[in-house]
Amino acid sequence: MSLAIAYTQFGGPEVLHEIEIPAPAPRAGQVAIRVEAAGVNPIDWKIRKGVRPSGEITTPRRVGSDGAGIVTALGEGVDGFRVGEPVVFSGASGAYASDIAVAAEGVHPRPAAVSAVEGAAIGVPVGTAYQTLRSLAVGPGDTLLVHGGSGSVGQALIQYAVLWGATVIATSSPRRFERVRALGAIPIAYGEGLANRVRDAAPDGVTVAIDAAGTDEALQTSIDLVPDLARVATLVRGRDAAALGIRAFSGGSPVPLTAQQQAWRVEAVPVTLALLAAGRFSLELGPSFTLDDAADAHRVVESGVDGKVTLVP
């Protein structure tokens, strides 16, 4: 038997509990993986709490989509992997577990220079950032305003935008300026007078804005400063985007991602793994928790913590 984290009702972190599951046998097109680390993403607690609608719970609901581990078996038709190989996976269902079976297209070889915890930390944040920047065609000549620059998604946005030739201004608390600056962005404190501070930092104007904070201030500042609202996007307030005339990529948006956008999110993982292995991408890791302490992991993510939180079965 294997272990997994699940819940049977919406609520606080205390609804999470450990259950026994059969050791997963991979179906055709799947890879079975012994999980060494799982990423804890904000969407996990939002769905668990009922903040993000997800439908009625009819059976114990598993948690988590990102992780890293060791291949234990291959389903029919799967090529390119071997038993015992270290891998990273994303887009899974139930990553908070000791073992999992994942569709092969969501599994990627993990370079020796990348730890399991690092591999588990990248899926949702880098996929979201990479796809959003590609969708907005961010590149040389752009000045990008990122709201929430010190979070996991914000840090990925900064790094990819800088890598692709953009100038980046990122909001954060002053306490986090050093981290934002180290990634290549100009840090700006959020709060009263934000728009004027951004204008001072970008005298030639802002061409693109991405909201990873979800505040009214972030949205209004972006709308006020970016001439083309087709290049303003929110990753948090998706339900409000249409009324504001801006774009949204998930974040509660009723408009699903296109096939191309979904493909970019998958593509981001192997691209980031290669950059990590080459020392060209930086991850800020937060605390790790054991599988049976998943409730504590959710508490710290929901309350706010520096760095990416992971579970280590």
N, C-alpha and C positions, 0 to 999 in steps of 0.2 A: 504494500500500500504506500501511497504518497500523501503528502500534506498540502493543504491549500487554505487560503483565507477567503471567507465568504460572509454574506449577511442575508437575512431573510426579511428585513424590514428597513425602511428608511429611518435615519436618525443620526445621532452623534457617533463618535469613534467607537463607543462601547458596543455598537451593534456588530462590529467585526469579530469574528471568531474563527478558530482553526477547525478544519474538518479533515477527515480522511477521505481520499479519493483513490480509485484504482490507478495503478501505475499506467500512464498513458501509452497506448500502442499506436504508432503513427498510421493513419490511413494513407491512401494513395495521395501523393503530392505533399505529404507532411514530413517534418523532421521532429523526432523526439529529443528533448533536451533536459539534462539535469541542470536545474537553475542554480547558479552561483550568486546572482544578484538580480534584484528587480528594482526598477525605477518607480518612485512615488511621485505622481503628477497631480497638480491641482484639480484636474478634471476628475480624478478618482474620488476625492472627498466631495466634490460638488454633486456628482451622481449619487454617491452614498447618502448624502444629506437631503437629496431631493431638490437641490437648488437648480440643477440642470435636468429637465424632464427626460425620463428614460423608459417609461412604460411600467406596467404592473410587475411586481416580483412574484413569480409563480413557483420557482424552485430556488434553492440557495444560489445567490448571485456571486460569482467569482470577481476578483478585482485585479486590475493592472494590465498594461499592454506592452511594456518595455522590459527587456532583461538581457542577461548574458549567461552563458553556461557551456556545457560540454555535450556534444552530440552522443546520444545513446542508441539510436536506431533510426533507420531510414525507411520511409514508406515507398510503396511501389512507384516507379517512375521518377524518383528523385536522383539526380546526378549532381556531381560537383561538391559533395560533402563526404566525410568519412567518419565512422564511429571514433570517438575520442578527440575530435577536433573542437577547439574553442571557437565559439560563435557569439554573435549578438543578434537579438531578434526584436522586432517591433510590430505593432499592429496586431498583437495577439489578444486573446481573451483569457484572463486568469493568470497573469504573470506572477502574482503573489503566491508562489507554490514551490515545492521542492522539485517537481517534474512537470513538464508541459509538452504538448504536441502542437507545433506551429506550422502554418503553410510555408512551404519552402521559399516562396518569393519574399517572405518577410525575414529571412534568415541570411546572415552575412558572416563570412569568415572574420575572426577577430585577430588582428595582428598581435604578435608576441609583446610588443611595446605597450599595448593597451590592456589595462586590468579589467577584470570582470565588472567591478563597480563603475569604472569609467564607461565601459560599454553599455551598461544598464542605464546610464545617466543621459544618454543622448537622444533617444528615439523621438519623443513628442517635442521637446524643445527645439532640436535642430531641424526636424521635419517641418514644424510650423514656421520657423524663421526662414529657412531656405525657400520654401514654397511661396511665402508671402513676398519676399524680395524678388523672386523670379516673376511672380504675377504682376508686380508693380514695375518691373523692368528697371530695377535700381542698378546704376552703374556709374562709370566715369562722368563727371560733370554734375552729378546730383549732390544736393545737400539734404540729408535724411535726418528727420527728427524722430527719435525713438522715445516713447514714454514708458518708463519702467525699465530703464537700461541695466539695472543691477540684478534683475531676476534671470532665471535660466534662459527663457526665451529672449529677453532683452540682450543678454550677453552674446547669444548666438547671432542675433540680428546685427549687432555692432560688428562682430568679427567677419561675417560674410560680406556685409556692406563695405567695410574697409578693404577687404581682400579684393573686391570687385571694383575698387577705385572711387567710391563715394566718400564725401566728407560727412561725418556723423556727429550729431549733437544728441546727447542722451540725458534724460531727466533721472534724478535719483535723490536720495537724501544726502546731505553733505558727508555723512559718515561713510558713504559708499563711493565717494568721488575717486579715491585712489584706484579702486578696482576698475571703474568705468574708464578712467584715463589710461590705465595700463592696457586696455583692450584696443585703444586707438581712437576713442571718442572724446568730445569736449563735454565735460559734465556740467549740468545746469540743475540747480535746486528747483524742485517743484514748489508750488505755493503762490501766493499773491505776487503779481508782477511777472509771472512766467513768460508771457508773450514778449514783453519788453526785453527780458534777459536773452531770449532766443534771438530777437532782432539784433541785439548788440553782438551776439556771437556769430550771427550769419548776416552781415550787412548786405549781401547780395541776394538774400532771400532763401527760403526753404522750398524745395521742389517736391519732397515726399514726406509723409508722416505716417507712423505706425503706432497705434495705441496698444500697448501691452499692460496698461495700468487699469483702465476701465473707469477712470474718474471723469466727471463732467468737465473739469479743468483741462484734462488731456484732449478730450474730444473738441471742445470749443477752441482751444488754442490751435489745434491742427486745422480746423475749418477756417479760422481767421488768417492763418499764415500761408497756407498752400493754395495757390491760384486754381489748380486743377483738382477738383474734389475726387476725380477718378483715381488720383494717386494718394488718397487718404484712406487708411484701412484700420479697422479695429479687430483685435483678436479676442476681445472680452465682451463687448456690448453688441453682439451680433444682432440681437432682436431690435436694436435701435438704429441700425445702420441705414436702412432704406429711408426712414423718415428724415435722417440727417443728410441724405444725399451722398453718403460715402460707401465704401466697400467693406465687406466683412468676410473673414475666412474662418469658418466654424465659430467658436465662442458664442454658441446659442443662435447662430444665424439660421433662418428657415431655408436658406439657399444652400444646397449641398455643394461640396467641392466637385469640380469637373474631373474627368478622367486624367487630364494633364496635370492638374493640381495634386491629385492623389499620387500620380507617378513621381512628381517632384518630391513629395514627402518621403517616399520610399528611397528615391535616389540620394537624398540627403544623408542617409545613414552610412553607406559605404564611402561616400565622399568625405564625410567627417572623420570616419575611422582612419582613412589614409592621411588626412591632415594631422590628426592626433599622433599617429605613429611617426610622422615627420617632424613633430614638435611645432606645428604651425597653427594649432588650435588649442585654446586653453579652457579647461573645465574647472569650475569652482565646486568642489565636493563638500557637502554638508555632512551631518551625522548619518551613520548607518545603524539600523535596528535589526534585531532578529525577527524571524517570521512571526513568532507569537507575540511580538511587540508591535504589530502593525497598527494597532489603535494609537499608540504613542507617536508613531511616525506620522499618522494623519493629523494628530493634534498639533505637532510642530509645523507641519506644512500649512495647515489652515491658519495658524496664528502668525506665521511669517518667520522665516529662518534664512540665514545666509547660506547659499550653496545648495546643491542638489541632494535631496534625501533619498536613500536607498534602503532596501531590505536585503539582508544576507541570510538565506535559509540555513 
